[in-house]
């Protein structure tokens, strides 16, 4: 029971970190960035290559993954999304899907479809023993990373100038421009942060579930996206809460109801929540104007 | 001749679409009979027709009703597997393949329609992106449930289980029809290209008559401004549901047609990627434009085949083509240039410009 709860929180923390990327990008650019899941996969591969081929220490590998993914996020935004700033949301959605296909197939060409086994980078760190239960170091670090990221992001958006600019742009682009905020740079920054977080999530995900394929990011991507909606898309604490709840529900569903139907259970809970509270758990209700 | 000119624009477009399908059928049949078609292309014919029907069905929801659905492959899946079960259980009682195909498609459409009602009632209360994510969730649920669905038949009738093949409790002579994640195997290939084209024409008739009817106008009014439509006394949920369920039933029919073209069919064929693929057809063809959906679905199904000589790079090229097409069709300058090509409005523009001076 407790072991399941901890596993659930650990998986949920990964979802939460990915969901933060979705939620920030959605909040500011009002777009569903379907390529986000594939950035996770790229992050996983970069870390894998740095460790397995270049023999770098894990900390450096994580840093490399974050740097590469941040750059990737900025490049994707510049090339594919920026020209569509004024297009319909569906056009942007399809472009995001195109980017997602591109990343998956590029990864397929570079790293082939063979499954890579991700090394346990936290192997020599001590775990935690509670009574007769062992908590793996990766679980501790995932939960810890999640808390640190959450606090840092809340402080960043609440206290710093760039963070305030971000919130302003997400509320009203036109008014933000009039206030002298560089909207394009702010959106780029959001993509950079989201993609950097995706890299961290990728490393944590691959350490906990050590198989790496070009399609590794797809399912966690979709789940994290549901987590973001679950918690109320656009809200940072919402993404956090949604992610952790989703992880816990998934693990409990697997343990007590049915292993095969766990995805169906997760999505059913999402649907029920949305029907009761159509804007997600912590989402703000926007009144419609006539 | 005068009669032709006096036709309404919508009627002209409708006939253009029927003509397009008939011409496609004649050209392909002629090419096939003279031996100009490669085998790989022949194998693509029924999938092309199924995908065209899927694109038309989804366009009814996305383009006409204005709701984004990311789970349409789920309905295709329901139609596909119910169609397979019907075709396999009637194998001994009905001799004629065409009749069994028809029966499978009808039952497939019916069941997908019922699932459409069940999903549509809660889903259509939501708006925008939330509606999209719930359809995505339902698509995943259907895939997941299909993945653990076991159906078998013996002397006593149909048996079902969500655990494994053994727990269905069939008699010794029982036959497993759907085997969980393995899907259905040993399916008789009943689908024919002609049958597919007839179904496609039927779907076109239904969609175009629906769109140009009073109901269709109500659906479009809701799309354009829900609050205004509601205030004018248009029942919103009812009309959204009509479009959604019609679309689901058509997707089910397309699924049955698609499944009966293969000897084995697994539930993972109808996943999120398939839903997205069909959405790509709709968006590239032009949202709300049925002619565009037909052309885009046909071209984009053939495109990976044509790119076969690039082997490993083909899906990469496909992705780049997709991005470039989206970027160019949404580019303001290119749009203005294209508008300039259709010079019909030029004279009026000049006059207006002169008046402004």
Interface residues (C-beta under 8 A of the other chain):
Chain A: X26 X32 X80 X83 X84 X86 X87 X88 X90 X91 X93 X94 X95 X97 X98 X99 X101 X102 X105 X106 X108 X109 X218 X222 X225 X226 X229 X233 X258 X260 X261 X263 X264 X267 X268 X270 X271 X274 X275 X278 X279 X280 X288 X290
Chain B: X62 X68 X122 X125 X126 X127 X129 X130 X132 X133 X134 X136 X137 X138 X140 X141 X144 X145 X147 X148 X162 X227 X228 X272 X276 X279 X280 X283 X284 X287 X312 X313 X315 X316 X318 X319 X320 X322 X323 X326 X327 X329 X330 X331 X332
